[in-house]
Amino acid sequence: MVVNTIAGTAQSQINDSEFQDIHRKNLQREQKEALKNYLELSYNNCLKIEQMKKVKVIVERGSDDKYSAYMDYYDFDFGLAGFGDSERAAIEDFYKAYEEEKIMCTQEGKVIPELEFEIQQDVCSFAIC
């Protein structure tokens, strides 16, 4: 069987076996690309798992009776902090800052490590020392 195709003004003829061969090659190329994307995604997920860090977060009360929460870890190219009228508000703001940082890094194509936070209070700032 002969299939007529028109590309611009030129007309060409492709028989069934040639059409199937082209289709098979395109399918193989798409499958290779899909596999490559899958492997890259798997590798990146492995990197994220390996990069999981436990980070200390210090919560302080300032002289103005406002609270701050900040990350006590300096090996990243970003820092996180949160502020509020209460300890809870500062910690919630800190977590919001982390979520915003993850979004920004994703948009910039950077990999941000998954972090586990250990919240610690600066006892002296909560009491008279």
C-alpha positions in Angstrom: 0.0 0.0 0.0 1.2 3.5 -0.8 0.5 6.5 1.5 0.6 9.9 0.0 1.9 12.8 2.3 2.2 16.4 1.5 5.1 18.4 3.1 4.8 22.0 1.9 4.4 21.8 -1.8 6.4 18.6 -2.3 4.6 15.3 -2.4 6.3 12.0 -1.5 5.3 8.4 -1.2 6.0 6.2 1.8 5.2 2.5 1.8 3.8 0.7 4.9 7.1 -0.9 6.0 8.9 2.5 5.8 6.1 4.1 7.8 6.2 1.4 10.5 10.0 1.6 10.6 9.8 5.4 11.2 7.1 4.9 13.8 9.1 2.2 15.6 12.2 4.5 15.7 10.2 7.4 17.0 8.7 5.2 19.7 12.1 3.8 20.7 13.4 7.4 20.9 10.5 8.4 23.1 11.0 5.4 25.4 14.7 6.1 25.8 13.9 9.7 26.7 11.3 8.6 29.2 13.7 6.2 30.8 16.4 8.9 30.9 14.0 11.3 32.6 12.9 8.6 35.1 16.5 7.7 36.0 17.4 11.4 36.5 14.4 11.9 38.7 15.3 8.7 40.7 18.9 9.9 41.1 17.7 13.4 42.2 15.4 11.8 44.8 18.3 9.7 46.1 20.4 12.9 46.4 17.5 14.5 48.4 17.3 11.5 50.7 21.1 11.5 51.3 21.0 15.3 52.0 18.5 15.1 54.8 19.9 17.0 57.7 18.9 17.5 61.3 19.1 21.2 62.0 18.9 22.9 65.4 16.4 25.9 65.6 17.0 28.3 68.4 13.9 30.2 69.7 14.6 33.4 71.7 12.6 36.1 73.3 14.0 39.6 72.7 14.1 42.5 75.0 11.0 43.8 73.3 9.1 40.6 74.3 9.0 39.5 70.6 10.2 36.1 69.6 12.5 34.8 66.9 13.4 31.4 65.6 16.5 30.9 63.6 18.4 28.0 62.1 21.7 27.3 63.8 23.4 25.7 60.8 25.6 27.5 58.3 26.6 24.9 55.7 23.8 25.9 53.3 23.7 28.8 50.9 20.5 30.0 52.6 19.4 30.8 56.1 16.0 30.5 57.7 14.3 32.7 60.4 10.9 33.3 61.8 9.5 36.1 63.9 6.3 36.6 66.0 4.5 37.9 69.1 4.7 34.5 70.7 7.0 31.5 70.6 4.5 29.6 68.6 4.0 32.4 66.0 7.8 32.6 65.5 8.1 28.8 65.0 5.2 28.9 62.5 6.8 31.8 60.6 10.1 29.8 60.6 8.3 26.8 58.9 6.6 29.2 56.4 10.1 30.6 55.5 11.3 27.0 54.9 8.4 26.3 52.6 9.0 29.5 50.7 12.7 28.7 50.4 11.8 25.3 48.9 9.6 26.9 46.3 12.2 29.5 45.3 14.9 26.8 45.0 12.7 24.7 42.9 11.9 27.6 40.6 15.7 28.3 40.3 16.5 24.6 39.5 18.4 24.1 42.8 18.1 21.1 45.0 17.2 22.0 48.6 17.8 19.3 51.2 15.0 17.9 53.3 15.5 19.2 56.8 14.4 17.9 60.1 14.2 20.6 62.8 15.1 20.2 66.4 13.5 23.2 68.2 15.5 24.4 71.3 14.6 27.4 73.5 17.3 29.8 74.6 16.5 29.4 78.3 18.3 32.7 79.3 16.1 34.7 77.0 12.9 33.2 78.6 14.0 33.8 82.2 16.1 36.3 84.0 19.7 35.0 83.9 
